[in-house]
Amino acid sequence: MTSNPRKIAVVIPKYGLVGGAEGFAAELTERIAQDRRFEVHVFANKWQKTSGHIAFHGVPVITFPKFLTTVSFAYFAGYKISKMNFDLIHTHDRIFDADIFTMHGIPHRIWVREVRKKRMSLFDYATAWAEKKLVTNKRCRRFLAVSNLAKEKFLQEYKNVNPDKVQVIHPGVDIQRFQGLDRQLCRQEIRRHFGIDFTEMVILFVSMNFDIKGLDKLMMGLAKFKSKYPSEKFRLLVVGKGDADKYGRLAQNLGIKDHVIFTGVVQKENLDRIYLACDIFSMLSKFDTFGMSVLEAMSASLPVIISGNVGATDLVKEGVNGFVVENTSESNEISHKITWLFNADKRTSMAKEAYNTALSNSWKVVTEKIISTYEELSN
């Protein structure tokens, strides 16, 4: 390592495990750790090592009673960090003291009130308290939002925060992810496996929560499309975890049962091949701070159709690389977007633009932005 590298503490409860925030933090941190200007330490309760460039420090969590979960992690992380001398503390979760806070979600109170639409529990009050303690701590000089939607909600909750301290840095994507795969071969193998004709348009939906991600709205839009163009061939490939029986019944009631295929959860390697075998990606979420699968689809050269409640709308140029549906209750609007993409020439052009969008949001680009922030705050 170079002389006197800057010591960086990175904090997240689960590092490198399943989840958008966990994957984001791990991918970013691993790349920063390869830069010899930094000595990186990760403070986590659970982690999955991916290289030898990082020092890991276990942080205990009290999970019972539940309301102590967030608060205890914040306390023990702070205690362990205080015993070492760090130049910067970059947290991806709610702790009491940090220089940089990457916000993978929205303020907890707003999440409970507007998304979950429930009353605050003791756990919620404790979590919101820990969050406020971090945000109002004078040491925290930069707030990194994963989308403009996240930034808007953050400033809505914390009106006293200077907007200049809030920077939008989108998650990155692995541009190399699909380059070792043959698209045509994937199309042949995946379509043959699921009994899909090569002439059929395939719309891809990927989620571990069918309800939140708006599978019902997409199905209604496809039903409307079918009623207008009954001779057009299409399939909806539903990948992930959810109530397949419930949505299978919905598909039957809508008259599109024969057009819908549920794959269940698939391994990453097979998911990559599925992306390449499809033509369009759609996710009409009720709410999504960013939506990593949108950027993954773009990196696979798929035009996207997403709702206005998805943070990845920052990346969508209407009619250029995808479409945004502001009112997902309007099945006619969804049908119209799908109809547009049935035009092969338009779809091909939009596919190229989707990939170009992914190129400008690679992990290399994101890492450079974070390092630039580190440098700025260190001076």
C-alpha positions in Angstrom: 0.0 0.0 0.0 1.1 3.6 -0.5 2.3 5.6 2.5 -0.4 6.7 4.9 -3.5 5.5 3.1 -6.8 7.0 4.3 -8.5 4.7 6.7 -12.2 4.3 5.8 -14.8 2.7 8.0 -17.8 1.2 6.1 -20.8 0.2 8.1 -23.7 -2.0 7.1 -25.5 -4.8 9.2 -25.3 -7.4 6.4 -22.4 -7.1 4.0 -22.5 -8.9 0.6 -25.6 -10.9 1.4 -29.0 -11.0 -0.3 -30.5 -7.5 -0.8 -30.1 -4.4 -2.8 -28.4 -2.3 -0.1 -26.1 -5.2 0.9 -25.1 -5.9 -2.7 -24.6 -2.2 -3.4 -22.4 -1.7 -0.3 -20.3 -4.8 -1.1 -19.7 -4.2 -4.7 -18.8 -0.5 -4.1 -16.6 -1.3 -1.1 -14.6 -4.0 -2.8 -13.8 -1.7 -5.6 -12.7 1.1 -3.3 -10.6 -1.3 -1.3 -8.6 -2.2 -4.4 -7.4 1.5 -4.6 -4.1 1.7 -2.6 -5.0 5.2 -1.4 -7.5 3.6 1.0 -7.4 1.2 3.9 -10.9 -0.2 4.2 -12.5 -1.7 7.3 -16.1 -3.1 7.3 -18.2 -3.1 10.4 -21.1 -5.6 10.1 -23.1 -8.2 12.0 -22.9 -10.7 9.1 -20.8 -10.7 6.0 -19.6 -12.6 3.1 -15.9 -12.1 2.2 -15.2 -11.7 -1.5 -11.5 -10.6 -1.4 -8.6 -10.1 0.9 -8.5 -6.3 0.6 -10.8 -5.6 3.5 -10.6 -6.0 7.3 -13.9 -7.1 8.9 -15.1 -6.3 12.4 -18.1 -8.1 13.9 -20.8 -5.9 15.4 -23.3 -7.6 17.8 -27.0 -6.9 17.5 -29.7 -7.4 20.1 -32.7 -8.7 18.3 -35.0 -9.3 21.3 -36.9 -7.2 22.1 -37.1 -6.3 18.4 -37.1 -2.5 19.0 -33.4 -2.8 20.1 -32.3 -4.1 16.7 -31.4 -0.9 15.0 -30.4 1.0 18.1 -28.1 -1.8 19.4 -26.3 -2.1 16.0 -25.8 1.6 15.9 -24.4 1.7 19.5 -22.0 -1.3 19.1 -20.8 -0.1 15.7 -20.0 3.3 17.1 -18.3 1.9 20.1 -16.0 -0.3 18.0 -15.2 2.4 15.5 -14.4 4.8 18.3 -11.5 2.5 19.4 -9.8 3.1 16.1 -8.7 6.2 14.2 -10.5 6.6 10.9 -10.3 9.4 8.4 -13.9 8.8 7.2 -16.9 6.8 8.3 -19.2 5.8 5.5 -22.4 4.2 6.7 -25.0 2.4 4.6 -27.4 2.1 7.6 -28.6 4.1 10.6 -25.8 4.6 13.1 -25.2 7.6 15.4 -22.0 9.0 14.0 -20.7 9.1 10.4 -19.3 11.5 7.8 -21.3 10.0 4.9 -24.7 8.3 4.9 -25.8 6.4 1.8 -29.6 6.3 1.9 -30.7 3.1 0.2 -34.3 3.8 1.3 -36.4 6.7 2.4 -36.8 8.2 5.9 -38.3 5.5 8.1 -41.3 7.6 9.2 -42.3 8.2 5.6 -41.8 4.5 4.7 -44.2 3.5 7.5 -46.7 6.2 6.7 -46.8 6.3 2.9 -45.6 2.9 1.8 -46.5 0.4 4.5 -49.5 2.6 5.5 -49.4 1.4 9.1 -49.1 2.9 12.5 -45.6 3.3 14.0 -44.6 0.4 16.3 -42.0 0.6 19.1 -39.5 -0.8 16.6 -40.4 2.0 14.1 -40.0 4.7 16.7 -36.6 3.4 17.7 -35.4 3.1 14.1 -36.6 6.6 13.3 -34.9 8.0 16.4 -31.6 6.4 15.4 -31.9 7.8 11.9 -32.7 11.3 13.1 -29.7 11.1 15.5 -27.4 10.4 12.5 -29.0 13.0 10.2 -28.8 15.8 12.8 -25.3 15.0 13.9 -23.1 17.8 12.7 -20.4 15.3 11.7 -22.5 14.0 8.9 -21.5 16.2 6.0 -22.8 14.3 3.0 -26.0 12.4 2.3 -25.9 10.1 -0.7 -29.4 9.3 -2.2 -29.7 6.4 -4.7 -32.3 8.4 -6.7 -33.9 11.8 -7.0 -37.0 10.1 -5.5 -35.0 9.2 -2.4 -33.6 12.7 -2.2 -37.0 14.3 -2.4 -38.4 12.1 0.4 -35.3 12.7 2.5 -35.6 16.5 2.3 -39.4 16.3 2.9 -38.7 14.7 6.2 -35.5 16.6 7.2 -36.3 20.2 6.1 -33.4 21.7 8.0 -30.8 19.8 6.0 -29.0 21.9 3.4 -30.0 20.4 0.0 -26.4 21.0 -1.2 -25.3 18.3 1.2 -27.6 15.7 -0.5 -26.0 14.1 -3.6 -27.7 11.6 -5.9 -25.4 8.7 -6.9 -27.3 5.9 -8.5 -26.3 2.2 -7.9 -23.9 0.8 -10.5 -24.2 -2.3 -12.8 -21.7 -4.9 -13.9 -21.3 -4.2 -17.6 -19.3 -7.3 -18.1 -22.1 -9.5 -16.7 -23.6 -10.5 -20.0 -20.6 -10.2 -22.3 -19.5 -13.9 -21.9 -22.9 -15.1 -23.0 -24.3 -15.7 -26.5 -27.6 -13.9 -26.8 -29.0 -16.0 -29.6 -28.0 -19.2 -27.9 -29.6 -18.0 -24.6 -32.8 -17.1 -26.5 -32.9 -20.6 -28.1 -32.2 -22.5 -24.9 -34.4 -20.5 -22.5 -37.4 -20.3 -24.9 -37.1 -24.0 -25.7 -37.0 -24.8 -21.9 -40.2 -22.8 -21.2 -42.0 -23.8 -24.4 -41.9 -20.3 -25.9 -42.0 -19.9 -29.6 -39.2 -17.9 -31.1 -41.7 -15.5 -32.8 -43.3 -14.5 -29.5 -42.6 -11.2 -27.8 -41.4 -12.0 -24.2 -42.0 -9.4 -21.4 -39.8 -10.1 -18.3 -40.9 -9.4 -14.7 -38.3 -10.1 -12.0 -39.2 -9.7 -8.3 -39.2 -11.3 -4.8 -42.4 -9.4 -4.0 -45.1 -9.6 -6.7 -47.5 -7.3 -4.8 -45.1 -4.4 -4.3 -43.6 -4.7 -7.8 -47.0 -4.3 -9.5 -47.4 -7.7 -11.2 -51.2 -7.2 -11.1 -51.0 -3.9 -13.0 -48.7 -5.4 -15.7 -51.2 -8.3 -16.1 -54.1 -5.9 -16.5 -52.1 -4.0 -19.1 -51.3 -7.2 -21.0 -55.0 -8.2 -20.9 -56.0 -4.9 -22.4 -53.3 -5.3 -25.1 -54.6 -8.8 -25.9 -58.2 -7.5 -26.2 -57.0 -4.9 -28.8 -54.6 -7.2 -30.7 -55.8 -10.8 -30.2 -53.6 -12.2 -32.9 -50.3 -10.9 -31.5 -48.1 -13.5 -29.8 -46.6 -12.7 -26.4 -45.5 -14.3 -23.1 -45.0 -12.8 -19.7 -42.1 -14.5 -17.9 -42.5 -14.0 -14.1 -39.2 -14.7 -12.3 -38.9 -14.7 -8.5 -40.8 -15.3 -5.4 -44.4 -14.5 -4.7 -47.9 -16.0 -4.6 -48.0 -17.8 -8.0 -51.4 -19.3 -7.2 -53.0 -15.9 -6.6 -51.5 -14.4 -9.7 -52.3 -17.5 -11.7 -55.9 -17.0 -10.8 -55.7 -13.4 -11.8 -54.2 -14.3 -15.1 -57.0 -16.8 -15.7 -59.7 -14.2 -14.8 -58.1 -11.7 -17.2 -58.0 -14.2 -20.0 -54.2 -14.4 -20.3 -53.4 -17.6 -18.3 -51.8 -19.3 -21.3 -49.6 -16.3 -21.8 -48.0 -16.3 -18.3 -45.2 -18.5 -17.1 -44.0 -18.6 -13.5 -40.4 -19.7 -13.2 -40.0 -19.4 -9.4 -36.6 -18.3 -8.0 -33.7 -18.9 -10.3 -29.9 -18.9 -9.8 -28.0 -15.8 -11.0 -26.4 -17.6 -13.9 -29.8 -18.7 -15.2 -31.3 -15.3 -14.6 -28.6 -13.7 -16.8 -29.6 -16.1 -19.6 -33.2 -15.3 -19.0 -32.6 -11.5 -19.4 -30.9 -12.2 -22.8 -33.8 -14.4 -23.9 -36.4 -11.7 -23.4 -37.5 -8.6 -25.3 -38.9 -6.1 -22.8 -38.5 -5.6 -19.0 -41.4 -4.2 -16.9 -41.7 -3.3 -13.2 -44.7 -1.2 -12.2 -43.9 -0.9 -8.5 -46.1 0.7 -5.9 -42.8 2.1 -4.6 -39.1 1.4 -5.2 -36.3 3.7 -4.0 -34.3 2.7 -7.1 -35.0 -0.8 -8.6 -31.7 -2.5 -9.4 -33.4 -5.0 -11.8 -34.2 -2.0 -14.1 -30.6 -1.2 -14.5 -29.7 -4.9 -14.9 -32.3 -5.2 -17.7 -30.8 -2.1 -19.4 -27.4 -3.7 -19.3 -28.9 -6.7 -21.1 -30.1 -4.3 -23.8 -33.8 -4.5 -22.8 -36.1 -1.5 -23.1 -38.0 -1.0 -19.8 -41.5 0.0 -18.8 -41.6 1.1 -15.2 -43.9 3.1 -12.9 -43.3 6.7 -11.8 -42.8 5.4 -8.3 -39.5 3.7 -9.2 -36.3 5.7 -8.5 -34.8 4.3 -11.7 -37.0 6.8 -13.6 -34.0 9.0 -13.3 -32.4 6.9 -16.0 -35.4 6.5 -18.3 -35.8 8.7 -21.4 -39.3 8.5 -22.6 -39.5 6.7 -25.9 -35.7 6.5 -26.1 -34.6 3.7 -23.8 -38.0 2.9 -22.2 -41.2 4.3 -20.8 -42.6 5.6 -17.5 -46.2 4.9 -16.6 -47.3 7.6 -14.1 -50.7 6.1 -13.4 -50.5 2.3 -13.2 -54.2 2.0 -12.8 -54.6 3.1 -16.4 -54.2 -0.3 -18.2 -54.7 1.5 -21.5 -51.5 3.4 -21.0 -49.6 0.3 -20.1 -51.1 -1.4 -23.2 -50.0 1.5 -25.4 -46.4 1.3 -24.2 -46.3 -2.4 -24.9 -47.9 -1.8 -28.3 -45.1 0.6 -29.2 -42.4 -1.9 -28.3 -44.0 -4.6 -30.6 -42.4 -2.6 -33.5 -39.1 -4.4 -34.0 -37.3 -1.4 -35.4 -38.3 0.8 -32.5 -37.5 -1.9 -30.0 -34.0 -2.4 -31.5 -33.2 1.3 -31.3 -34.4 1.5 -27.7 -32.5 -1.6 -26.8 -29.2 0.1 -27.9 -30.1 3.2 -25.9 -30.9 1.1 -22.8 -27.4 -0.5 -23.0 -25.8 3.0 -23.5 -27.6 4.1 -20.3 -26.2 1.2 -18.4 -22.7 2.0 -19.7 -22.9 5.4 -18.1 -23.9 3.8 -14.8 -21.2 1.1 -14.5 -19.7 0.3 -11.2 -16.5 2.0 -12.4 -18.3 5.3 -12.9 -20.1 5.0 -9.5 -16.8 4.1 -7.7 -15.1 7.2 -9.2 -18.0 9.4 -7.9 -17.7 7.9 -4.4 -13.9 8.3 -4.3 -14.3 11.9 -5.5 -16.6 12.5 -2.5 -14.1 10.9 -0.1 -11.4 13.2 -1.5 -13.5 16.2 -1.2 -14.4 15.5 2.4 -10.8 14.6 3.3 -9.4 18.0 2.2 
